[in-house]
Amino acid sequence: MSQSQKIIIACGGTGGHLFPGIAVAQELKSRGHEVLLLISEKKVDAQASEKYSDLRFETVRAIAKPPTFSLKMLSFLWRLRKTIKQCGAIIDREKADAVLGMGGFTSFPPVVAGAKKGLRTYIHDSNAIPGRSNRMTAKRCTAVLVGLDEASAHFPDSEVIRTGTPVREELEKLPSREVACRKFGLDPAKKTLLVMGGSQGAQRLNEVVAGGTEGSAWQVLHLAGQADFDRLSEQVGGRDGYKVLAFCDDMAAAYAASDFCVARSGASSLTELSHAGLPALLVPFPYAADDHQTANARVYEKAGAAVLTQQRDLEAKTIRDMLTELNDGHLESMSGAMRDLADPDAAAQIANVIEG
């Protein structure tokens, strides 16, 4: 083990930033380092971080950048300056040795504050097309870490290291199918469709999947999101074999219980699907910055691990036909291709870079 270091990981705002940050924190802590995770004030961060009582979290204000010529820029710059100052004080208090940003505007102020103080600073980007925050901070960083090779070209003036995207410890070993199905009240003898609408913009996807699975032999585990839980529950009523959850705090069981998935194509979700070997129909969030979710999905479609369908083309018939046509051979082939895309030692690779 290398000498103990004090490391700040800035993540949060969405699960796609938070969960990989937690995975790196778990790896660094197991090596004897002290870690503080900086997260946003969003409810999703507080809810998701509650179960990690062994890790330290602190909130900072995350400020998304408005259009450059917007009247909101002056307010943005003033608030950003205050948050950078707040992060600088946290860095001094913690006597931090390094700062790692996992992307999004929660990570921008801590990384900038760390660079100003001469610390080793790193950013990690999980997407095929990196986010604006990471592109803005890359030149200030010691190195840029990426989850997909396709992202490297977007950082021409930086040292880029492909590490893959890490998953949390609890996803490294899934429970048995029987145990997982029992947790959700599902039948382990039936094929299960997992539906993950993502933290934003899920209503259209939820509606179509609920309509397309009616009368199907497949059972459904549907993670609807808090905002759409009541409406979707009313839509499916008491349909037998259809389990609707607002939030799932045991994704290992959700993946273990499932045979196929309908999901958005955020990088963190795709990383978890690859570790679980769970093939998918990917429906990119249509308003994602730079349409990066489509770019992510194309990587998995090209590998034969998933099917890409844009939301504008998604219909109930799409779901019905897909579930009818999927046989054991298709599922096995796609599952193998999905597993081939996993980077099982991603957290260790990131920790190695920070230690080095």
C-alpha positions, 0 to 999 in steps of 0.5 A: 500500500502506498502512503496514506493520502487525503483525497477529495472526490467531487461527484453528484447531481446524477447517479451517473456521476455519484455512483462511479465516485462512490466506487472510487472512494470505496477502492481508495478507502480499502487502500488506507486513504482518507476520502471526502465526497462532495455532492450536490444539494439535490435530493437524488444525491442525499437519497442515494448516499444514505446507504453508504454510512462508511463514507464521508459526504459533504454538499456544495452548491452545483451551478450549471453554466447558462449559454455564454451570451445569456443575461444569467452569466453574471449571476452564474459567475458570481455564484461560481466564484463563491462555490470555488472559494467554499471548495478551497476552504474545504481543501484547506480544512482537509489538507487534501493531497488530490482532487478527482472530479467525476464530471458535471458542474458539481465537480467543476468548482472543487477541481478548479479550486484544487488546481489553483492551490497546486494540488494534483487534479484529475477528471473522469468522464464516462461518456463517449462525448465528454461533458462541458464541465470536464472539457472546461477543466481538462487543461487544468488537470494532471490527467484526464481519465476516460471510460470509453476510448471514443472520449479521448479525441475530445481532450487533444491537449491533455494526458488521457488515460483509459481506465473504464468506468467503475461500479460500486462494490455491491454490484461486483457479485450479484445474488442468485436469480431466485433470491433476487426475484423473491425480493421483488415478488417476481417468479424466477421461472418467468423472463423478467424485463427491467425498465430504467427510465433514468432520473430525468425525462422518463414519462414517455418511455414509461408510458410506452413500455407499460403499454407494450408489455400488456398481455406479454408472457414477460414479467416487469420490474419497472423503476419509474422514478419518484416523479412518475411513480403515481401516474405509472402505478395508476396506468398499470393498475394491479396488473399481475407480474408488474412491479413498479418502484419509485426508487431501487436501493438494491440494483444488484438484485434488480439486475440479477432478477432480469433477462433484458432491460429497457433503459436510457443510455447514460454511461453509468447505467451502461457500465452497470449493465455490462458488469451484470451482462444484461442486454438492453434496448437503449432509448437515449434521453433526447435532450442530453447535452451534445446528444451524448447518450446516443453516442454511448448507445452506438458503442454498445449497439456496434458491439452487439450488446444492445439495440438502439432506438430513438424515443421518437421512434419508440412505440408500444409495438416496438416493445411487443415485437422485441419481447416476442422475438427475443429467444434464449439464443439472442439473449445469451449472445447479447449478454456475452457481448455486454460482458465483454464491454465491462472493465472490472478493474476500473476503480483500481486503475483510477486509484493507481493513477491517483496514488502514482 
